[in-house]
Amino acid sequence: MKPHNSPKPHARILLCAFLVLLSGCSSPPPRQASLESERLNPLGVEGLRYWDGDNENVSNYDILAEVLEFIDDKGANSHIHHLALSGGGVNGAFSAGILNGWSATETRPEFDVVSGISTGAIVSLFAYLGSDYDQQLRRYYTDTAPSEMFKLNSLFRVFSGNSLINTEGFEHKVRAAIDMPMLEQLAVERAKGRLLLIGTTSLDNEKLAIWDIGRIAQVGSAQAQTLIQDIVIASSSIPGAFPAKLISIDDGQQHFDELHVDGGVSRQVFLIPQWLRYDQHSGHLNQTIYVIRNGSLSPRYQVVSNDLKTISSRSLSTLIRNQGIGDVEYIYFYSQHHGLDFQLAHIELDFDAEELDPHHLDYMRSLYDYGYHKALNQQLWLTQPPSIGQQ
């Protein structure tokens, strides 16, 4: 005898047909991909990107020589300022507040090297271009609610696509911000020798791609503008939640499509490619590394419900926090080894977000104000990561 809850034969057939349909829909179209793509020069121009953790120069461009020339041009009494901006999603409002508050103190330097991952990639554009872009940066993180940029996909789109969230609003906002006037200004600043580096993770070769944004801007074409927009979008694309980004690599002879996602998959924050060592040539210069972690580096107690959703969410946030600690510690020990001044800002336990929903604009505005007043009142910088302790 069949149990009462057994589906009828025609129901089982319909169910199987539906699952087959979904399975067929979820198969992505074939793309032109090859290991050779990592050795190509995007846009047919040398030196537009590098691979972290890979000291083989596949770009055919001597970035070290250019950095050394820039250092020599600075002069013996100059100071080099590095700014490293981490991922953190809507927590990017924290670094936006810091930069605006820092400008208000009239002590914010012009950064010689700026690097960004994920939401830090967005902030890095404005930070690199200087205080004149402060209001645009403030509006970016305080005027648009996350719900306007990110919407849950329908069940059918989830199965037929590659993400849970529709990011069309976010992508439109990024492309609108990176317009031709911004491209032209990025190129002007790169001509001074200053670097803007943004990281994305290539899923094909499991490497962190580090893109020289200013040098791409110097190409000056519509294709260069689209590439920068795609890089920033890809760097912020949380795998699974956001759609992965196809980045077209075309050197004029060969064409491939690379699949890139959030740079935070590889690193939460980075300074320069690990293999780039120029400190022995710059001992006559003072250097300061500023690291802004758009998140907390200290554990925060919370009673966790014993259910799948809460356990998964808490475990993921713990994983990301500890990855961030490791990445910050790497930069700290790098600075200690080479005698560089290290300054760190992160969201400390005095920011009380219990009453705020991270998916609402009130949270972003509160976090912006928190960063702004910390910078304005000079209560921001730590000289060591909290995981190591303060001297």
C-alpha positions in Angstrom: 0.0 0.0 0.0 1.3 3.5 -0.9 1.6 6.0 2.0 -1.0 8.8 1.9 1.7 11.5 1.4 3.2 9.9 -1.7 2.8 12.1 -4.7 0.7 10.9 -7.6 2.6 9.6 -10.7 1.7 12.6 -12.8 2.8 15.0 -10.0 6.1 13.2 -9.8 6.5 13.6 -13.6 5.8 17.3 -13.4 8.2 17.7 -10.5 11.0 15.9 -12.4 10.3 17.9 -15.5 10.5 21.1 -13.4 13.8 20.1 -11.9 15.2 19.2 -15.3 14.1 22.6 -16.6 15.8 24.4 -13.7 18.9 22.3 -14.2 19.0 23.2 -17.9 18.4 26.9 -17.1 21.2 26.9 -14.5 23.8 25.8 -17.1 25.7 29.0 -18.0 26.5 29.7 -21.7 29.9 28.6 -22.7 32.6 31.3 -22.5 36.0 31.8 -24.1 38.4 31.0 -21.2 42.0 29.9 -21.1 45.0 30.0 -18.7 46.7 32.1 -21.4 44.5 35.0 -20.5 46.4 35.8 -17.3 49.5 36.5 -19.5 47.7 38.9 -21.9 47.9 42.6 -21.6 44.3 43.9 -21.2 43.4 46.5 -23.9 46.7 45.6 -25.5 48.6 47.9 -23.1 51.4 46.8 -20.8 51.3 47.2 -17.1 47.6 47.4 -16.4 47.5 44.6 -13.9 49.6 42.3 -11.8 49.0 39.0 -10.0 49.6 39.0 -6.3 51.7 36.1 -5.0 53.2 35.6 -8.4 56.5 37.4 -8.9 56.9 36.4 -12.6 56.4 39.6 -14.5 53.7 38.7 -17.0 52.8 42.3 -17.7 56.0 43.2 -19.6 56.1 46.4 -17.6 58.6 47.3 -14.9 56.5 48.8 -12.2 59.4 48.7 -9.7 61.5 51.0 -12.0 58.6 53.5 -12.1 58.1 53.4 -8.4 61.9 54.0 -7.8 61.8 56.9 -10.3 58.8 58.4 -8.4 60.7 58.0 -5.1 63.8 59.7 -6.5 61.6 62.6 -7.8 60.1 63.0 -4.3 63.5 64.3 -2.8 65.3 63.5 0.4 63.0 65.3 2.8 59.7 64.0 1.4 57.2 61.7 3.0 55.3 58.9 1.2 51.8 58.1 2.3 50.1 54.8 1.7 46.4 54.2 2.2 45.0 50.7 2.3 41.1 50.4 2.3 39.5 47.1 3.2 36.2 45.4 2.2 33.2 45.5 4.4 30.0 46.1 2.3 27.9 49.0 3.7 30.6 49.5 6.3 32.4 51.5 3.7 30.5 54.4 5.2 33.0 54.2 8.0 36.0 55.0 5.8 33.9 57.6 3.9 33.3 59.4 7.3 37.0 59.1 8.2 38.1 60.7 5.0 35.6 63.6 5.3 36.5 64.2 8.9 40.2 64.0 8.1 39.7 66.7 5.5 37.9 68.9 8.0 41.0 68.8 10.3 43.1 70.1 7.3 45.7 67.4 8.1 44.8 64.9 5.5 47.7 64.1 3.2 47.8 63.4 -0.5 48.2 59.7 -0.7 51.0 58.4 -3.0 49.7 54.8 -3.0 46.0 53.9 -2.5 44.8 50.3 -2.6 41.2 49.1 -2.3 39.3 45.8 -2.0 35.5 45.4 -2.3 33.7 48.4 -0.8 37.2 49.8 -0.3 37.6 49.7 -4.1 34.8 52.3 -4.4 36.1 54.5 -1.6 39.6 54.3 -3.1 38.6 56.2 -6.2 37.5 59.2 -4.2 40.3 58.9 -1.7 42.9 58.9 -4.6 41.3 62.0 -6.2 41.5 64.0 -3.0 39.3 66.2 -0.8 37.6 67.8 -3.8 35.6 64.5 -4.1 34.6 64.4 -0.4 31.0 65.4 -1.0 30.5 62.8 -3.7 31.9 60.2 -1.4 29.6 61.3 1.4 26.6 61.1 -0.8 27.5 57.7 -2.1 27.4 56.2 1.4 24.7 58.3 3.0 22.1 59.1 0.3 21.2 55.7 -1.1 19.7 52.9 0.9 21.0 49.4 0.3 17.5 48.3 -0.6 17.7 50.6 -3.6 20.9 49.0 -4.9 20.4 45.3 -3.9 17.1 43.3 -4.4 16.5 39.6 -3.8 16.1 37.7 -7.0 13.0 35.6 -7.6 13.3 31.9 -7.1 13.4 31.3 -10.8 16.2 33.8 -11.3 18.2 32.2 -8.4 18.0 28.8 -10.1 18.6 30.1 -13.6 21.3 32.6 -12.7 24.4 32.7 -10.5 23.4 34.9 -7.5 20.8 35.5 -4.8 20.7 39.2 -5.3 19.9 41.5 -8.2 22.6 44.2 -8.2 21.4 46.2 -11.2 20.9 49.3 -9.0 24.4 49.0 -7.6 26.0 48.5 -11.0 24.1 51.6 -12.4 25.4 53.7 -9.4 29.0 52.6 -10.0 28.9 53.2 -13.7 27.3 56.7 -13.1 30.0 57.6 -10.7 32.9 56.5 -12.9 32.2 58.9 -15.7 34.6 60.4 -18.3 35.5 63.4 -16.2 36.5 61.1 -13.4 38.5 59.0 -15.9 40.4 62.1 -17.1 41.2 63.1 -13.5 42.4 59.6 -12.6 44.8 59.8 -15.6 46.1 63.2 -14.5 46.9 61.9 -11.0 48.6 58.8 -12.4 50.8 61.0 -14.6 52.2 62.4 -11.3 53.5 58.9 -10.4 50.8 58.2 -7.8 49.3 54.7 -7.8 45.7 53.5 -7.4 45.5 49.7 -7.0 42.2 47.7 -6.9 42.0 44.0 -6.3 39.7 41.4 -7.7 39.7 37.6 -7.3 39.9 35.6 -10.5 38.0 32.3 -9.9 39.7 30.7 -13.0 43.2 30.8 -11.6 42.5 31.4 -7.9 44.7 34.6 -7.8 44.3 38.1 -6.7 44.4 40.4 -9.7 45.8 43.9 -8.8 44.7 46.5 -11.4 46.6 49.8 -11.9 43.5 52.0 -12.3 45.2 55.2 -13.1 47.2 53.6 -15.9 44.0 52.1 -17.3 42.5 55.6 -17.2 45.4 56.9 -19.2 44.3 54.7 -22.1 41.4 57.2 -22.2 39.0 55.1 -24.3 35.4 54.0 -23.7 36.8 50.5 -23.3 39.1 51.7 -20.6 36.2 53.3 -18.8 34.1 50.1 -19.0 37.1 48.1 -17.7 37.5 50.3 -14.6 33.7 50.1 -14.0 33.8 46.3 -14.4 36.8 46.0 -12.0 35.1 48.0 -9.3 31.9 46.0 -9.6 33.8 42.7 -9.6 35.7 43.7 -6.6 32.5 44.2 -4.7 30.8 41.0 -6.0 30.3 38.7 -3.0 30.3 35.2 -4.5 26.9 33.5 -4.5 25.1 36.6 -3.2 26.1 38.9 -6.0 26.6 37.8 -9.6 30.2 37.1 -10.6 31.6 39.5 -13.2 32.9 38.5 -16.6 35.8 40.8 -17.5 36.8 40.8 -21.1 40.5 40.5 -21.8 41.4 41.4 -25.3 45.0 42.4 -26.5 43.9 42.9 -30.1 44.9 39.4 -31.1 43.2 37.1 -28.6 40.0 37.4 -26.6 39.1 35.7 -23.4 36.5 36.2 -20.7 37.7 35.9 -17.1 35.3 35.3 -14.2 36.1 37.7 -11.3 34.5 38.2 -7.9 35.1 40.1 -4.6 38.7 40.8 -4.0 37.9 40.0 -0.3 37.9 36.3 -1.2 41.6 36.6 -1.5 42.4 39.4 0.9 40.4 41.7 3.1 43.0 44.4 2.6 46.3 44.7 0.8 49.1 47.3 0.5 51.0 46.5 -2.7 51.8 43.3 -4.5 53.7 41.1 -2.1 56.5 40.6 -4.5 57.2 44.3 -4.9 60.1 45.3 -2.7 61.4 48.8 -3.0 62.1 49.7 0.6 65.8 49.1 0.3 65.8 52.0 -2.3 63.8 54.4 -0.2 65.4 54.4 3.2 66.0 58.1 3.0 62.2 58.7 2.9 59.7 58.8 5.8 56.8 56.5 5.0 53.4 56.1 6.7 51.0 53.3 6.1 47.3 54.1 6.9 45.1 51.0 7.1 41.3 51.4 7.3 39.5 48.2 8.2 35.8 48.6 7.3 34.8 46.2 10.1 35.8 45.3 13.6 39.0 43.5 14.5 37.8 42.8 18.1 35.4 40.0 19.0 31.9 41.2 20.1 29.8 38.9 22.4 26.4 37.9 21.1 24.1 35.1 22.1 23.6 33.0 19.0 20.4 31.1 18.2 20.9 27.4 17.5 19.5 27.5 14.0 21.0 27.1 10.6 20.6 30.7 9.4 22.1 32.3 12.5 24.9 29.8 12.9 25.9 30.2 9.3 25.8 33.9 9.4 27.7 34.1 12.7 30.3 31.6 11.5 30.8 33.6 8.2 31.3 36.9 10.0 33.8 35.3 12.4 35.7 33.8 9.4 35.8 37.2 7.7 36.9 39.0 10.8 39.7 36.6 11.4 40.8 36.8 7.8 40.9 40.6 8.2 43.0 40.3 11.3 45.5 38.1 9.4 45.7 40.6 6.5 46.1 43.6 8.8 48.8 41.8 10.8 50.7 41.0 7.6 50.8 44.8 6.7 51.8 45.6 10.3 54.7 43.2 10.4 55.7 44.4 6.9 55.8 47.9 8.2 57.8 46.9 11.3 60.3 44.9 9.3 61.0 47.9 7.0 60.8 50.6 9.6 57.6 52.2 8.3 55.1 54.1 10.4 51.9 52.1 10.9 48.5 53.6 11.6 45.2 51.6 11.9 41.6 52.4 12.1 38.7 49.9 12.6 35.2 49.9 13.9 35.7 49.6 17.6 33.4 48.3 20.3 32.2 51.8 21.2 30.1 51.8 18.0 26.8 50.5 19.2 24.8 49.1 16.3 22.4 46.9 18.2 19.4 49.1 17.5 20.3 49.6 13.8 19.6 47.4 10.8 22.6 47.2 8.5 20.2 47.1 5.5 18.8 50.5 6.2 20.3 53.9 5.5 20.2 54.9 9.2 23.0 52.4 9.9 25.2 53.8 7.1 24.7 57.3 8.3 25.4 56.5 11.9 28.6 54.7 10.9 29.6 57.6 8.6 29.1 60.0 11.6 31.1 57.6 13.8 34.1 57.6 11.5 33.8 61.4 10.8 33.9 62.4 14.5 36.6 59.9 15.3 38.8 61.5 12.7 37.7 65.1 13.6 38.5 64.6 17.2 41.8 62.7 16.5 40.6 59.6 18.4 41.1 57.2 15.4 44.5 55.8 14.8 46.1 52.8 16.5 49.8 51.9 16.2 49.2 48.2 16.5 46.4 45.8 15.6 44.3 45.0 18.7 45.1 41.3 18.2 48.7 42.2 19.1 48.0 44.8 21.8 49.0 48.4 22.3 52.3 49.5 23.6 
